[in-house]
Amino acid sequence: MRFSRSVFEASCEAVAGALRFEGPADAVLSAYFRSHPKLGQQERSTVAETVYAVLRRKRLLEHLIPAASIREAVLAGWAVLLGANLRELEDLASPSELRSLADAKRAAHSPLPLEVECEMPDWLMHRLRERFDEASLRELCEGLLRPAPLDLRVNLVKITRKEALARLSADGIAARPTPYSPVGLRIDGKPSINRHALFEQGALEVQDEGSQLLCYLVAPRRGEMVADFCAGAGGKTLALGMLMRSSGRLYAFDVSQARLGKLKPRLARSGLSNVHPQRLENEHDVRLGRLRGKMDRVLVDAPCSGLGTLRRNPDLKWRQTPQAVEEMALKQRSILASAARLVKPGGRLVYATCSLLAEENSRVVEDFLAAQPEWAIVPAGEALQQERIPLSMGHYLELWPHRHGTDGFFAAVLQRKG
């Protein structure tokens, strides 16, 4: 990693943009790189690492250097988080800044307040403390602070997992089977997998192992009618279509045409012919009426706070608010109720989020069941066992980065009584 003046100035500009929290960090970085096309690949890598390090350990940096300027935050990020030697920073920092950095490096190894260790805003710490004891909370937050690995899903329509492993190995890419998903691969390092022939041919898709497991909970069968109610860019849609072996009819619903537009090239690569994308005005779109009571299975991967994805999106915890979560929970209840109307008697509905919070997860499901006596819960552990997935779970699927190596996921399997 090169800590040059040009990279320092670029990092300061990019960090300043990210810390305004006007949008997702990855979008801010993409926009910054588009406006600075002369930055080389290595320089871009350093800038991106700096931005994510500062976002990931924002409370620590504020604790070490209160009221730090942007340049002080970048210098501290390099010295404390990315391993820069103070000698490497002598041309960039003033003598007083170097002394401050030396103090910060020492203080970083001293005992820290739990809030600083966990890198969570106070409101979120309060909610997590309601559920976890201190030791468990510390383990969870440590897991969320570690960068996520690169997980892939093998498209069984085109290749087996064994064949994919052999092809990647032959090309010098170290990969291993994921511990739970029968179609998952975990990659070491950061290879440009989107340029690999298997990716270009649709034999591989980037998808977190936890997201793959959600599709196994839906457990779609050949020839069924299935809906992905909040399809987004279609990662789970494609996994469902694969499990259906491209038979039956699979609807990919979403309110955003832009998100569905991202599904189009992925669908073309996948070799699937049973997927039907359709934009909805909202969860109560009148066009859903013709499908009422006809679906064998519906997946509701509901829009949520996204706090289970902090390994990938560390800025989310600083951009979310309690008010936004409360509004999200109301929306989730509405979406779940609407999606449930599509399911036929005896059919299955899976409600899922990538949130850590009970108000977006179990409370939504419990309220739904209390209001809908024709529905019953299927224990997630039983549903996984039926799919021969060796993962012990209770009533709900609850995945955690420190325990399972996945993003944080919640899912409930619901069945409409026949």
C-alpha positions in Angstrom: 0.0 0.0 0.0 1.4 3.4 -1.1 0.8 6.3 1.2 1.7 9.1 -1.3 0.5 12.7 -1.2 -1.7 12.2 -4.2 -3.4 9.2 -2.7 -3.7 11.1 0.6 -5.5 14.0 -1.1 -7.8 11.6 -3.0 -8.5 9.7 0.3 -9.4 12.9 2.1 -11.8 13.9 -0.7 -13.5 10.5 -0.8 -13.7 10.2 3.0 -15.3 13.7 3.2 -17.9 12.6 0.7 -18.7 9.4 2.5 -18.9 11.1 5.9 -21.7 13.4 4.6 -23.9 10.2 4.6 -25.9 11.5 1.6 -25.9 8.0 0.1 -24.4 4.5 0.2 -20.7 4.5 0.5 -20.2 2.3 -2.5 -22.2 4.7 -4.6 -20.2 7.7 -3.3 -16.9 5.9 -4.1 -18.1 4.9 -7.6 -19.1 8.5 -8.3 -15.7 9.8 -7.0 -13.8 7.3 -9.2 -15.8 8.3 -12.2 -14.9 11.9 -11.7 -11.2 11.1 -11.2 -10.5 8.7 -14.1 -6.7 9.2 -13.8 -6.4 7.3 -10.5 -4.7 4.0 -11.1 -6.1 0.7 -9.8 -3.7 0.5 -6.9 -4.5 4.1 -5.9 -8.3 3.3 -6.1 -7.8 0.3 -3.9 -6.0 2.4 -1.3 -8.7 5.1 -1.4 -11.5 2.5 -1.1 -9.7 0.7 1.8 -9.3 4.0 3.6 -12.9 5.0 3.2 -14.2 1.7 4.5 -11.7 1.6 7.4 -12.8 5.1 8.5 -16.5 4.2 8.3 -15.9 0.8 10.0 -14.0 2.3 12.9 -15.5 5.7 13.1 -16.1 5.7 16.9 -12.6 4.5 17.6 -11.1 7.3 15.6 -13.3 9.8 17.3 -12.3 8.3 20.7 -8.6 8.5 19.9 -8.7 12.0 18.3 -11.8 13.9 19.4 -13.1 16.5 16.8 -10.6 15.2 14.2 -10.5 16.9 10.9 -10.9 14.9 7.7 -7.1 14.9 7.1 -6.6 13.8 10.7 -9.1 11.0 10.3 -7.4 9.8 7.2 -3.9 9.9 8.8 -5.3 8.1 11.9 -7.0 5.6 9.6 -3.7 4.9 7.9 -1.6 4.8 11.1 -4.0 3.0 13.4 -6.1 0.8 11.1 -4.1 0.2 8.0 -0.7 -0.3 9.5 1.2 2.7 8.2 4.5 3.4 9.9 4.8 7.0 11.2 8.0 7.4 9.1 5.8 6.8 6.0 3.6 9.7 7.0 6.3 12.3 7.8 5.9 14.1 4.5 2.1 14.3 4.9 1.7 15.2 8.6 2.9 18.1 10.7 5.1 17.4 13.8 2.0 18.0 16.1 -0.1 15.6 14.0 2.7 12.9 14.2 2.7 13.3 18.0 -1.0 12.9 18.0 -0.8 9.8 15.8 1.8 8.3 18.1 -0.5 8.8 21.0 -3.4 7.4 19.1 -1.5 4.2 18.2 -0.7 3.6 21.8 -4.2 4.4 23.0 -5.8 2.0 20.5 -4.3 -0.9 22.5 -5.7 0.3 25.8 -9.1 -0.9 27.2 -11.9 0.8 25.3 -15.6 1.5 26.2 -17.9 -1.2 24.9 -19.6 1.3 22.5 -16.2 2.1 20.9 -15.3 -1.6 20.7 -18.6 -2.4 19.1 -18.6 0.6 16.7 -22.3 1.1 17.0 -24.3 4.3 17.5 -25.9 4.6 21.0 -29.5 4.0 19.8 -28.5 0.7 18.2 -26.4 -0.4 21.2 -29.4 0.1 23.4 -31.5 -2.2 21.1 -28.9 -4.9 20.9 -28.3 -4.8 24.6 -32.0 -5.8 25.1 -31.2 -9.1 23.4 -27.5 -9.9 23.9 -25.3 -10.1 27.0 -22.1 -8.2 26.9 -19.9 -11.1 25.8 -22.3 -12.1 23.0 -22.7 -8.5 21.9 -18.9 -8.1 21.7 -18.7 -11.3 19.6 -21.4 -10.1 17.2 -19.9 -6.7 16.7 -16.4 -8.2 16.2 -18.0 -10.3 13.4 -19.6 -7.3 11.9 -16.3 -5.4 11.8 -14.5 -8.1 9.9 -14.6 -7.7 6.1 -16.9 -10.2 4.4 -15.5 -13.0 2.3 -16.5 -13.4 -1.4 -19.3 -16.0 -1.6 -20.4 -17.4 -4.9 -23.5 -19.5 -5.9 -22.9 -22.3 -8.4 -25.7 -22.3 -11.1 -26.6 -26.0 -11.3 -28.4 -25.4 -14.5 -24.9 -25.0 -16.1 -22.3 -26.7 -13.9 -21.8 -28.7 -10.7 -20.0 -27.4 -7.6 -17.3 -30.0 -8.1 -16.7 -28.9 -11.7 -16.7 -25.2 -10.7 -14.1 -25.8 -8.0 -11.9 -27.6 -10.4 -12.1 -24.8 -13.0 -11.4 -22.1 -10.5 -8.4 -24.1 -9.1 -7.0 -24.6 -12.5 -7.1 -20.8 -13.0 -5.3 -20.2 -9.7 -8.3 -19.1 -7.7 -8.5 -20.6 -4.2 -12.0 -21.6 -3.4 -13.7 -24.0 -1.0 -17.3 -25.2 -0.5 -19.4 -23.1 1.9 -20.3 -25.1 5.1 -24.0 -24.9 4.8 -25.3 -24.1 1.3 -25.0 -27.1 -1.1 -24.3 -24.7 -4.0 -22.0 -22.2 -2.3 -18.3 -21.4 -2.8 -16.1 -19.2 -0.7 -13.2 -17.4 -2.4 -10.0 -16.4 -0.7 -8.7 -12.9 -1.5 -10.3 -10.5 -4.0 -10.0 -11.9 -7.5 -11.9 -10.2 -10.4 -14.4 -12.9 -10.5 -16.7 -10.9 -12.8 -14.1 -11.3 -15.5 -13.9 -15.1 -15.1 -15.3 -17.2 -17.9 -17.6 -19.1 -15.5 -19.1 -15.8 -14.3 -19.5 -14.4 -17.8 -21.2 -17.7 -18.9 -23.7 -17.5 -16.0 -22.3 -20.6 -14.2 -21.4 -18.5 -11.1 -23.2 -15.7 -9.3 -22.0 -13.6 -6.4 -24.3 -14.3 -3.5 -23.7 -14.5 0.3 -24.2 -17.9 1.7 -27.0 -16.7 4.0 -28.9 -15.4 1.0 -28.5 -18.8 -0.7 -30.0 -20.5 2.4 -33.1 -18.3 2.3 -33.9 -19.8 -1.1 -33.6 -23.3 0.3 -36.1 -22.4 2.9 -38.5 -21.4 0.1 -37.8 -24.9 -1.3 -39.5 -24.4 -4.7 -40.2 -27.5 -6.8 -40.3 -28.2 -10.5 -43.5 -26.9 -12.2 -44.7 -24.7 -9.3 -45.9 -21.1 -9.4 -43.5 -19.0 -7.2 -43.0 -15.3 -6.6 -40.0 -13.3 -5.3 -42.1 -10.5 -4.0 -39.2 -8.0 -3.5 -36.8 -9.2 -6.1 -34.5 -6.2 -6.4 -31.6 -7.1 -8.8 -32.7 -10.7 -8.7 -30.0 -12.6 -6.9 -32.5 -14.8 -5.0 -34.8 -14.9 -8.0 -32.0 -16.6 -10.0 -31.3 -19.1 -7.2 -35.0 -19.9 -7.0 -35.2 -20.5 -10.7 -32.2 -22.8 -10.6 -33.9 -24.8 -7.8 -36.9 -25.1 -10.0 -34.7 -26.3 -12.8 -36.1 -23.6 -15.0 -39.6 -25.1 -15.0 -42.9 -23.7 -13.7 -43.4 -20.0 -13.5 -41.4 -17.6 -11.3 -42.4 -14.0 -10.9 -39.8 -11.4 -10.0 -41.8 -8.4 -8.5 -40.3 -5.1 -7.5 -41.3 -1.5 -7.3 -38.1 -0.3 -8.9 -37.6 -0.6 -12.7 -33.9 0.3 -12.2 -33.4 -2.7 -9.9 -35.3 -5.0 -12.2 -33.1 -3.7 -15.0 -30.1 -5.1 -13.3 -31.7 -8.5 -13.4 -32.0 -8.5 -17.2 -28.3 -9.3 -18.0 -28.0 -11.7 -15.1 -31.1 -13.5 -16.3 -29.7 -13.7 -19.9 -26.5 -15.3 -18.6 -28.3 -17.7 -16.3 -29.9 -19.9 -18.9 -33.3 -19.7 -17.1 -36.5 -19.5 -19.1 -39.1 -19.5 -16.3 -38.5 -16.0 -14.8 -41.0 -13.2 -15.4 -39.9 -9.8 -14.1 -42.7 -7.3 -13.4 -42.7 -3.9 -11.9 -45.3 -3.1 -9.3 -46.6 0.3 -8.3 -46.6 -0.8 -4.7 -47.4 -3.9 -2.6 -51.1 -3.3 -3.3 -50.9 -3.2 -7.1 -54.2 -4.2 -8.6 -52.4 -6.5 -11.0 -51.6 -8.8 -8.1 -55.4 -9.6 -7.8 -55.3 -12.1 -10.6 -52.7 -14.2 -8.8 -54.4 -14.2 -5.4 -54.4 -17.6 -3.9 -52.5 -19.2 -6.8 -48.9 -19.3 -5.6 -47.3 -22.4 -4.3 -44.5 -20.4 -2.7 -43.7 -16.7 -2.1 -40.4 -15.2 -0.8 -40.6 -11.8 0.9 -37.1 -10.5 1.3 -38.4 -7.3 2.8 -36.8 -3.9 2.5 -35.2 -3.3 5.9 -32.5 -1.4 7.7 -29.8 -3.7 6.3 -27.9 -3.8 9.6 -27.0 -7.4 9.1 -24.8 -6.4 6.2 -22.4 -4.1 8.1 -19.4 -6.1 7.1 -20.1 -4.9 3.5 -21.9 -1.6 4.2 -20.4 -0.1 7.4 -21.9 3.3 6.7 -25.4 1.9 7.2 -25.2 2.1 11.0 -24.4 5.8 10.8 -27.1 6.5 8.2 -30.0 4.7 9.8 -32.1 6.2 12.5 -34.7 4.8 15.0 -37.4 6.7 13.2 -36.4 5.1 9.8 -36.5 1.6 11.4 -40.0 2.4 12.8 -41.2 3.5 9.4 -39.6 0.4 7.8 -41.4 -2.0 10.2 -44.8 -0.5 9.2 -43.9 -1.0 5.5 -42.8 -4.6 6.3 -46.1 -5.5 7.8 -48.0 -4.1 4.8 -45.8 -6.0 2.4 -46.1 -9.3 4.3 -49.9 -9.0 4.5 -50.1 -8.3 0.7 -47.7 -11.1 -0.3 -49.6 -13.6 1.9 -52.7 -13.1 -0.2 -51.0 -14.7 -3.2 -50.4 -18.0 -1.5 -52.8 -20.9 -2.0 -54.0 -23.1 0.8 -51.1 -25.4 1.8 -48.6 -23.1 0.3 -45.5 -21.6 1.8 -44.4 -18.0 2.5 -40.9 -17.1 3.7 -40.5 -13.7 5.3 -36.8 -12.6 5.5 -34.7 -9.5 6.3 -31.0 -8.8 6.6 -31.7 -6.9 9.9 -30.5 -7.5 13.4 -33.5 -5.9 15.0 -36.5 -7.7 16.5 -38.9 -5.0 15.5 -38.1 -5.8 11.8 -38.0 -9.5 12.3 -39.8 -11.6 15.0 -42.3 -8.9 16.0 -43.4 -8.5 12.4 -44.0 -12.2 12.1 -45.7 -12.5 15.5 -48.1 -9.7 14.7 -48.9 -11.3 11.3 -49.7 -14.7 12.9 -51.8 -13.1 15.6 -53.9 -11.4 12.9 -54.0 -14.3 10.4 -55.2 -17.5 12.1 -55.1 -19.4 8.8 -51.3 -19.3 8.9 -48.8 -21.4 11.0 -45.1 -21.3 11.5 -42.9 -24.1 10.2 -39.8 -24.3 12.4 -36.8 -23.2 10.3 -34.7 -26.1 11.7 -37.2 -28.6 10.3 -37.3 -26.8 6.9 -33.5 -26.9 6.6 -33.4 -30.6 7.7 -35.9 -31.4 4.9 -33.4 -29.8 2.4 -30.5 -31.8 4.0 -28.8 -28.7 5.2 -26.7 -29.4 8.4 -27.6 -26.3 10.3 -29.3 -26.3 13.7 -32.1 -23.7 14.1 -35.2 -23.2 16.2 -38.4 -21.5 15.1 -36.6 -18.9 13.0 -33.5 -18.9 10.8 -31.1 -16.5 12.5 -27.7 -16.2 10.9 -24.8 -14.2 12.4 -21.4 -13.4 11.0 -19.5 -14.5 14.1 -21.2 -17.8 14.3 -22.0 -18.8 10.7 -19.6 -16.6 8.6 -22.6 -15.1 6.7 -24.2 -11.7 6.8 -26.9 -11.3 9.5 -30.1 -12.8 8.3 -33.5 -13.5 9.7 -36.2 -15.7 8.2 -39.5 -17.2 9.2 -41.2 -20.1 7.2 -44.9 -19.8 7.2 -47.5 -22.2 5.9 -51.1 -21.4 4.9 -53.4 -24.1 6.3 -55.0 -26.2 3.7 
